[in-house]
Amino acid sequence: MSATQHVASTLQNAVIIKHYTLAFLTRDQNGCNEVLLGMKKRGFGAGKWNGFGGKVEPSDPTVADAAAREMTEEANITVHGSDMQDKGTLVFTFTGKPEVMHVHVYQVTKYSGIPTETEEMRPQWYQYSAIPYSSMWSDDKYWLPSLLEGHKIIGQFDFDSDEAKIHHYVLDTIEH
Ligand SMILES: Nc1[nH]c(=O)nc2c1ncn2[C@H]1C[C@H](O)[C@@H](COP(=O)(O)OP(=O)(O)OP(=O)(O)O)O1
């Protein structure tokens, strides 16, 4: 079974699915590629650098709009749902927990404003060569490099109940 089939089967058989967004803002800074990460200050994943995102709300017209709303709320910049580039799907499960996290992953390059700290996130630009993987979710090092190289990713990471250790994962990288 391919990783994509594995993910599809997990989503088909899940009792509870919660939808989240995760978006990476990238820029070319004098010929050097950079990505904006945020230090999560509270809640799920606090103390880790990550892309920007959160729960898809019933009031969000589309999932891409949810991704744009979260980025605006968390980094104080303006981005539009129509500029969100679909970069794939990540599924996270946790031993002993019935719900499955379905994370919709995006890249965005068009924005206005200057990223500034909010109650939830402290944003910082990182060169692609200096991404702080040791202070990120432990799955990120497997798929973020491919995403930043321009590929789409479809993966599933099964965490232990403590949300720290991955006991199994599958990942497909789709060449762009
Ligand atoms: N293993 C993982 N690796 C990763 O890179 N990102 C993950 C992840 N597990 C969750 N995320 C992301 C998805 C989403 O962007 C974020 C979790 O969303 P939040 O809990 O921050 O949602 P909300 O901002 O809606 O929460 P509240 O404002 O507290 O209701 O963390």
The ligand as an SDF file (V2000), in Angstrom:
LIG
                    3D

 31 33  0  0  0  0  0  0  0  0999 V2000
    2.9730   17.0260   14.3230 N   0  0  0  0  0  0  0  0  0  0  0  0
    2.7830   18.2580   13.8510 C   0  0  0  0  0  0  0  0  0  0  0  0
    3.7110   18.8070   13.0450 N   0  0  0  0  0  0  0  0  0  0  0  0
    3.5580   20.0590   12.5420 C   0  0  0  0  0  0  0  0  0  0  0  0
    4.4480   20.5110   11.8080 O   0  0  0  0  0  0  0  0  0  0  0  0
    2.4680   20.8200   12.8030 N   0  0  0  0  0  0  0  0  0  0  0  0
    1.5580   20.3060   13.5910 C   0  0  0  0  0  0  0  0  0  0  0  0
    1.6550   19.0230   14.1360 C   0  0  0  0  0  0  0  0  0  0  0  0
    0.5320   18.7990   14.8900 N   0  0  0  0  0  0  0  0  0  0  0  0
   -0.2050   19.9280   14.7910 C   0  0  0  0  0  0  0  0  0  0  0  0
    0.4010   20.8290   14.0020 N   0  0  0  0  0  0  0  0  0  0  0  0
   -0.0880   22.1650   13.6680 C   0  0  0  0  0  0  0  0  0  0  0  0
   -1.3790   22.1800   12.9360 C   0  0  0  0  0  0  0  0  0  0  0  0
   -1.9200   23.5400   13.3340 C   0  0  0  0  0  0  0  0  0  0  0  0
   -1.3330   24.5400   12.5160 O   0  0  0  0  0  0  0  0  0  0  0  0
   -1.4180   23.7250   14.7590 C   0  0  0  0  0  0  0  0  0  0  0  0
   -2.4160   23.3390   15.8370 C   0  0  0  0  0  0  0  0  0  0  0  0
   -3.4600   24.2230   15.8300 O   0  0  0  0  0  0  0  0  0  0  0  0
   -3.8580   25.0300   17.1520 P   0  0  0  0  0  0  0  0  0  0  0  0
   -4.1030   24.0680   18.2550 O   0  0  0  0  0  0  0  0  0  0  0  0
   -2.8940   26.1240   17.3620 O   0  0  0  0  0  0  0  0  0  0  0  0
   -5.2400   25.5650   16.6480 O   0  0  0  0  0  0  0  0  0  0  0  0
   -5.9590   26.9180   16.9880 P   0  0  0  0  0  0  0  0  0  0  0  0
   -5.0070   28.0780   16.7000 O   0  0  0  0  0  0  0  0  0  0  0  0
   -7.2610   26.9150   16.2750 O   0  0  0  0  0  0  0  0  0  0  0  0
   -6.1070   26.7240   18.5160 O   0  0  0  0  0  0  0  0  0  0  0  0
   -6.7430   27.6390   19.5840 P   0  0  0  0  0  0  0  0  0  0  0  0
   -6.5720   29.0560   19.0970 O   0  0  0  0  0  0  0  0  0  0  0  0
   -5.9000   27.3070   20.7980 O   0  0  0  0  0  0  0  0  0  0  0  0
   -8.1580   27.1540   19.6440 O   0  0  0  0  0  0  0  0  0  0  0  0
   -0.2980   22.8640   14.8880 O   0  0  0  0  0  0  0  0  0  0  0  0
  1  2  1  0
  2  3  1  0
  2  8  2  0
  3  4  1  0
  4  5  2  0
  4  6  1  0
  6  7  2  0
  7  8  1  0
  7 11  1  0
  8  9  1  0
  9 10  2  0
 10 11  1  0
 11 12  1  0
 12 13  1  0
 12 31  1  0
 13 14  1  0
 14 15  1  0
 14 16  1  0
 16 17  1  0
 16 31  1  0
 17 18  1  0
 18 19  1  0
 19 20  2  0
 19 21  1  0
 19 22  1  0
 22 23  1  0
 23 24  2  0
 23 25  1  0
 23 26  1  0
 26 27  1  0
 27 28  2  0
 27 29  1  0
 27 30  1  0
M  END
$$$$
